[in-house]
Amino acid sequence: MAKPKTIYSCTECGGQSPKWQGQCPHCNAWNSLIEGVAETASANRYSTLAGVNAERGKVQSLTKVRAEDVPRRPTGIGEFDRVLGGGLVEGGVVLIGGDPGIGKSTLLLQALSAVSGGASVLYVSGEESPQQIAMRAKRLTLDTHDVNLLAEIELEKILATLAAEKPQVAVIDSIQTVYSAALTSAPGSVAQVRECAAHLTRYAKSSGTTIVLVGHVTKEGALAGPRVLEHMVDTVLYFEGDTHSSFRLIRAIKNRFGAVNEIGVFAMTEKGLREVTNPSAIFLSQHDHQVAGSCVMVTQEGTRPLLVEIQALVDESHGMNPKRLSVGLEQNRLAMLLAILHRHAGLAVFDQDVFINAVGGVRIDEPGADLAVLLAIVSSFKNKPLPAKHVVFGEVGLAGEVRPVQRGQERLREAAKLGFTHAIVPKANKPKQKIEGLEIFAVERVEQAVEYCRGG
């Protein structure tokens, strides 16, 4: 029997190469080629070839297309609806990924139980048996009388079941376990994931069924499979948080029907995932008195302002190379901020170990945390707590200027609502009208903020 021909596929662009290379020749990505079995060309995959007559497509003017708001189907879970942009969309495809055991299947089973009261739903499981899913539903005390279940991993059978049952919402758990008999490669390979996702997406668009795909993640935290998987779907959601902690975050990375970078906050309990009504409370440490190295900032996650405590620890280094460690914030930005602090505020920490942490396991990507990080470092280095009931936000430039951030008014109102009385903000973010209960100190330079905290 002839040995099957192997080929190397790129997980980033899907390009193929006959031999392994360190760099993909198509997209120049490094270490992205994965070995697989070469697939033979299907006779009917691309029926419109040169010389073959095809029916002409319908062309219409864009101005004649009616632009209407997309109707939503609420899932019954407010935080999940927030991340989705208001709820599930008819014919939409949602891809949700996260670490093993973080709560993907639990959340979707809870959502299907809530949706099943007003819509037909189908749960397709490729990893767990029906008994395991029934045990989970019993443990969560869910009403699953109207939740239909299918334990299957063959794509053709799944599509046939979808066409026969015609559910309005379907969950595929997970896309990496589904395989097509038309391909010879193993489930989870680049070709299988790409083709199965493409067929399911095509079915969703043609039938109007909302399909939710569960995706595995690699050890680096990215969704397993080809990068094109995220391009095909309408919404990409990531579960964040430590499995040893009770709190979970869902972040929207891509959403064609809503805002990106929106987050939903949950707490894992014995009865499943429960919404956190005041998420700012979990990102603030509870201190009996003011401590050095702690600074509260207001970050903007999508449409929601959140108060997060930034903690810094500056300690004398006993090695040749001082340590620079950042948890929840960008590592390279910390080195830049330390250089700015030395150049423009006269504070040298080149012989100190510097550790930065965002409380609660949240990840902050926006530059609006710069000023809070700098003031936390100054507080820890001087071993002097910052003034009580102060919040801080602002981007810091290389020239030492403090730049404005977006939605400054909303951030300040959120801080005032939670009982903070003072705010250090960029001058351009200073509101024209006074916010009741909040005294604002506007700064233009880093040194102004440092001197204010030293004298506070």
C-alpha positions in Angstrom: 0.0 0.0 0.0 1.4 3.4 -1.0 2.4 5.7 1.7 0.1 8.7 1.9 1.6 11.9 0.7 2.2 14.5 3.4 2.0 18.3 3.1 2.7 21.1 5.5 -0.1 23.7 6.1 0.3 27.1 7.7 -1.9 27.7 10.7 -1.9 31.5 10.0 -2.9 31.8 6.4 -3.7 28.2 5.3 -1.0 28.1 2.7 0.6 24.8 1.8 4.2 23.7 1.3 5.6 20.3 0.1 8.3 20.4 2.8 8.8 21.8 6.3 10.3 25.3 6.5 10.9 27.5 9.5 9.0 30.4 7.8 5.8 30.2 5.8 6.6 31.1 2.2 3.1 32.7 1.8 2.6 34.9 4.8 6.2 34.9 6.3 4.9 33.6 9.7 7.5 31.7 11.7 7.0 28.1 13.0 3.5 28.0 11.7 3.7 24.9 9.3 2.1 21.7 10.6 2.4 18.4 8.9 -0.7 16.7 7.5 -2.0 14.4 4.8 -2.3 15.9 1.4 -5.9 16.1 0.3 -7.0 15.1 -3.2 -8.9 17.6 -5.1 -12.7 17.1 -4.9 -14.5 16.9 -8.2 -17.4 19.1 -7.1 -15.7 21.4 -4.6 -15.2 24.1 -7.3 -17.7 23.4 -10.0 -17.3 26.7 -11.8 -14.2 26.1 -13.8 -12.9 27.7 -17.0 -15.1 26.7 -19.9 -18.1 25.7 -17.7 -21.2 27.6 -18.0 -22.5 29.1 -14.7 -25.6 31.1 -13.8 -24.9 34.8 -13.4 -25.1 36.3 -9.9 -27.5 39.0 -9.1 -26.0 42.5 -8.8 -27.8 45.3 -7.0 -27.0 48.9 -6.1 -25.9 49.4 -2.5 -28.2 52.4 -2.1 -31.2 50.1 -2.7 -30.3 47.7 0.0 -32.4 48.3 3.1 -30.2 48.9 6.2 -32.1 47.6 9.2 -31.1 46.9 12.8 -30.3 43.2 13.3 -32.9 41.6 15.6 -31.4 40.0 18.7 -32.3 36.9 20.6 -31.5 37.4 24.4 -29.8 34.4 26.0 -31.2 35.2 29.4 -27.7 35.9 30.8 -27.1 39.7 30.9 -23.3 39.6 30.9 -23.2 37.2 27.9 -25.7 39.4 26.0 -23.5 42.4 26.7 -20.5 40.8 25.1 -22.5 39.5 22.1 -23.8 43.1 21.5 -27.4 42.5 22.8 -27.9 38.8 22.1 -27.7 36.1 19.4 -28.2 37.1 15.8 -30.2 35.0 13.3 -27.7 33.3 11.0 -24.7 34.5 13.0 -21.7 32.3 13.8 -20.1 32.7 17.2 -16.7 31.2 18.1 -15.9 31.0 21.8 -12.5 29.8 23.1 -10.7 29.4 26.4 -8.6 27.1 28.6 -9.8 23.6 29.5 -12.2 23.6 32.4 -12.8 27.4 32.4 -16.5 27.1 31.9 -17.3 27.2 28.1 -19.6 24.2 28.1 -21.2 25.3 31.4 -22.1 28.8 30.1 -23.5 27.5 26.8 -25.6 24.9 28.5 -27.0 27.5 30.8 -27.7 29.8 27.8 -29.4 27.0 25.8 -31.6 26.2 28.8 -32.7 29.8 29.0 -33.2 30.2 25.2 -35.1 26.9 24.8 -38.2 28.4 26.4 -38.8 30.5 23.3 -36.8 28.8 20.5 -35.8 25.4 19.3 -32.2 24.5 20.3 -29.7 21.7 19.6 -26.5 20.8 21.5 -24.0 18.9 19.5 -21.4 17.2 21.6 -18.2 15.8 20.2 -16.3 15.4 23.4 -18.7 14.4 26.1 -21.3 11.6 26.3 -25.0 12.4 26.7 -24.8 11.0 30.3 -22.0 13.5 31.2 -24.0 16.4 29.8 -27.1 15.3 31.7 -25.1 15.1 34.9 -23.9 18.6 34.4 -27.4 19.9 33.8 -28.6 18.1 36.9 -25.8 19.6 39.0 -26.6 23.1 37.7 -30.4 22.5 38.3 -31.2 23.5 34.7 -34.6 23.0 33.0 -33.5 21.0 29.9 -36.9 19.6 28.8 -36.7 21.5 25.5 -32.9 21.1 24.9 -32.2 18.5 22.2 -28.9 16.7 22.3 -26.8 15.0 19.6 -23.5 13.2 20.3 -21.8 13.2 16.9 -18.5 14.2 15.3 -19.1 13.5 11.6 -19.8 16.7 9.8 -22.2 15.1 7.2 -24.4 13.6 9.9 -24.4 16.9 11.9 -25.5 18.9 8.8 -28.2 16.3 8.0 -29.5 16.6 11.5 -29.5 20.4 11.4 -31.4 20.3 8.1 -34.0 17.8 9.5 -34.5 19.4 13.0 -34.1 23.0 11.8 -33.1 24.4 15.3 -32.9 28.2 15.7 -29.8 27.9 17.9 -27.2 25.2 17.7 -24.0 24.7 19.7 -21.1 22.6 18.3 -18.8 21.5 21.1 -16.2 21.5 19.8 -15.1 22.4 16.2 -11.7 20.6 16.7 -13.5 17.3 17.2 -15.7 17.5 14.0 -14.4 15.8 10.9 -15.6 15.4 7.3 -15.5 12.1 5.6 -14.5 13.8 2.4 -11.1 14.6 3.9 -8.5 12.0 4.9 -6.7 14.1 7.6 -7.4 13.6 11.3 -9.9 15.7 13.3 -8.4 18.9 14.6 -6.0 19.3 11.6 -5.8 22.5 9.7 -7.7 21.2 6.7 -10.5 19.6 8.8 -11.1 22.6 11.0 -11.1 25.0 8.1 -13.5 22.9 5.9 -15.9 21.9 8.7 -16.2 25.5 9.9 -16.7 26.7 6.4 -19.6 24.2 5.8 -21.2 25.1 9.2 -20.9 28.8 8.4 -22.5 28.4 5.0 -25.4 26.4 6.6 -25.9 29.1 9.2 -26.1 31.9 6.5 -28.4 30.0 4.3 -30.8 28.6 6.9 -30.8 31.5 9.5 -29.7 29.1 12.3 -27.5 30.7 14.9 -24.4 28.5 15.4 -22.1 28.7 18.4 -18.7 27.0 17.9 -16.5 26.0 20.9 -12.8 26.2 20.1 -9.8 24.8 21.8 -6.8 27.0 22.6 -3.1 26.3 22.3 -0.6 26.6 25.2 0.1 30.2 24.0 -3.6 31.1 24.5 -4.6 31.4 20.8 -7.4 29.4 19.2 -6.2 26.1 17.8 -6.4 25.6 14.1 -5.9 28.0 11.1 -6.2 31.7 11.7 -8.8 31.8 8.9 -11.2 30.3 11.4 -11.5 33.6 13.2 -12.1 35.4 9.8 -14.9 33.2 8.8 -17.1 33.6 11.9 -19.0 36.8 12.9 -18.0 36.9 16.6 -15.0 35.7 18.4 -15.1 35.5 22.2 -12.3 34.5 24.6 -12.7 33.2 28.1 -10.1 34.8 30.5 -9.2 34.2 34.1 -7.4 31.7 36.2 -9.0 28.3 36.7 -8.0 28.5 40.3 -10.0 31.7 40.8 -13.7 31.9 40.9 -13.9 34.9 38.6 -14.2 34.6 34.8 -14.1 37.2 32.1 -15.4 36.9 28.5 -13.9 39.3 26.1 -15.1 40.1 22.5 -12.2 40.2 20.2 -14.3 40.4 17.0 -17.9 41.3 16.6 -19.7 42.2 13.4 -22.9 43.0 15.3 -21.5 44.8 18.3 -18.6 46.5 20.0 -15.3 44.8 20.3 -13.3 44.6 23.5 -16.5 44.4 25.5 -16.2 42.2 28.5 -18.6 40.2 30.7 -17.8 39.3 34.2 -18.9 36.0 35.9 -18.3 34.1 39.1 -18.0 30.3 39.0 -20.2 28.7 41.7 -21.6 25.3 42.4 -24.7 26.2 40.4 -22.6 27.3 37.3 -21.6 30.8 36.1 -23.3 33.7 37.8 -23.2 37.3 36.7 -21.2 39.9 38.7 -23.4 43.0 38.9 -20.6 45.3 40.2 -17.4 44.1 38.5 -15.3 47.0 39.8 -15.5 45.5 43.3 -13.6 42.4 42.3 -10.7 44.4 40.9 -10.2 46.4 44.0 -8.3 45.1 47.0 -9.8 45.6 50.4 -7.2 47.4 52.6 -7.9 48.5 56.2 -5.6 51.5 55.6 -3.7 53.0 52.7 -0.7 51.0 51.6 2.3 52.0 49.5 2.5 50.8 45.9 -1.3 50.8 45.3 -3.1 53.0 42.8 -6.7 52.8 41.5 -7.3 53.5 37.9 -10.4 53.7 35.7 -10.1 51.7 32.5 -12.6 51.5 29.6 -13.6 48.0 28.4 -15.8 48.5 25.4 -18.8 50.5 26.7 -18.1 49.8 30.4 -15.8 51.8 32.7 -14.1 49.6 35.3 -12.1 50.5 38.4 -9.0 48.4 38.7 -6.3 48.5 41.3 -2.7 48.6 40.0 -0.1 47.3 42.5 3.6 47.9 42.3 6.5 46.5 44.3 9.9 48.1 44.0 12.6 46.3 45.9 16.4 46.4 45.9 17.9 44.0 43.4 20.5 41.5 44.5 21.4 40.2 41.1 23.3 41.5 38.1 20.1 42.1 36.1 17.2 43.7 37.9 13.9 42.0 37.3 11.0 43.6 35.4 7.8 41.7 35.7 4.3 42.8 34.7 1.1 40.7 35.2 -2.0 42.0 33.4 -0.1 44.8 31.6 2.3 44.9 28.7 5.8 44.0 29.6 7.6 46.2 27.1 5.6 49.2 28.1 6.8 48.9 31.7 10.4 49.3 30.6 9.5 52.4 28.6 7.6 53.9 31.6 10.6 53.4 33.9 12.8 55.3 31.4 10.2 58.1 31.3 10.2 58.2 35.1 13.9 58.5 35.3 14.2 61.1 32.5 11.4 63.5 33.4 10.7 62.8 37.2 14.3 62.2 38.3 13.5 58.8 39.8 16.1 56.1 39.0 15.2 52.5 39.6 17.9 50.9 37.5 19.2 48.9 40.6 15.7 47.9 41.7 13.4 45.0 41.0 10.1 46.2 39.7 6.9 44.1 39.8 3.5 45.3 38.5 0.2 43.5 39.0 -3.4 44.3 37.9 -5.7 43.0 40.8 -8.3 40.4 39.9 -6.6 38.8 36.9 -7.9 41.4 34.5 -5.7 42.2 31.4 -5.4 45.9 30.5 -4.3 46.7 27.0 -5.1 50.4 26.8 -2.3 53.0 27.4 -4.6 54.8 29.8 -3.0 52.8 32.6 0.4 54.5 32.1 -0.1 57.2 34.7 -1.4 54.8 37.3 1.5 52.5 36.8 4.0 55.3 37.3 2.4 56.6 40.4 2.2 53.1 41.9 5.9 52.7 41.3 6.7 56.0 42.9 4.6 55.2 45.9 6.3 51.8 46.4 9.8 53.2 45.8 9.3 56.0 48.4 7.3 53.7 50.7 4.6 56.3 50.9 0.9 55.6 50.2 -0.9 57.7 47.7 -3.7 59.9 49.0 -6.9 58.1 49.9 -10.0 57.9 47.6 -7.9 58.9 44.5 -8.4 57.5 41.0 -5.9 58.0 38.1 -5.9 57.6 34.4 -3.9 59.0 31.5 -1.5 58.0 28.7 2.2 59.1 29.1 4.3 60.0 26.1 8.1 59.7 25.7 8.5 63.5 26.1 6.9 63.2 29.6 3.5 64.7 28.5 0.2 63.2 29.9 -2.1 62.5 27.0 -5.9 62.3 27.1 -7.8 59.1 26.8 -11.2 58.3 25.4 -14.5 58.6 27.3 -13.0 60.5 30.2 -16.4 61.8 31.4 -17.8 58.3 31.8 -14.7 57.1 33.7 -15.0 60.0 36.2 -18.7 59.5 36.7 -18.1 55.8 37.5 -15.4 56.8 40.0 -17.7 59.3 41.7 -20.5 56.7 41.8 -18.2 54.3 43.7 -17.3 56.9 46.4 -14.0 58.3 45.1 -13.5 61.9 45.9 -10.3 62.9 44.0 -9.1 62.2 40.5 -5.7 62.8 38.7 -6.5 63.1 35.0 -4.9 64.6 31.8 -5.7 68.3 31.3 -7.6 67.6 28.1 -9.9 65.2 30.0 -10.9 67.8 32.6 -14.7 68.2 32.4 -16.1 71.6 31.8 -18.9 71.0 34.3 -18.1 69.9 37.9 -18.9 66.3 38.8 -20.7 66.2 42.2 -18.5 64.8 44.9 -15.3 64.6 42.8 -12.4 67.0 42.9 -10.3 66.9 39.8 -6.6 67.7 39.5 -5.6 68.0 35.9 -1.9 67.5 34.9 0.0 68.1 31.7 3.4 66.5 32.7 4.5 63.4 34.6 6.5 65.5 37.1 3.3 67.4 38.0 1.5 64.2 39.0 4.5 62.9 40.9 4.9 66.2 42.9 1.2 66.2 43.6 1.4 62.7 45.1 4.5 63.5 47.1 2.8 66.5 48.7 -0.5 64.6 49.2 
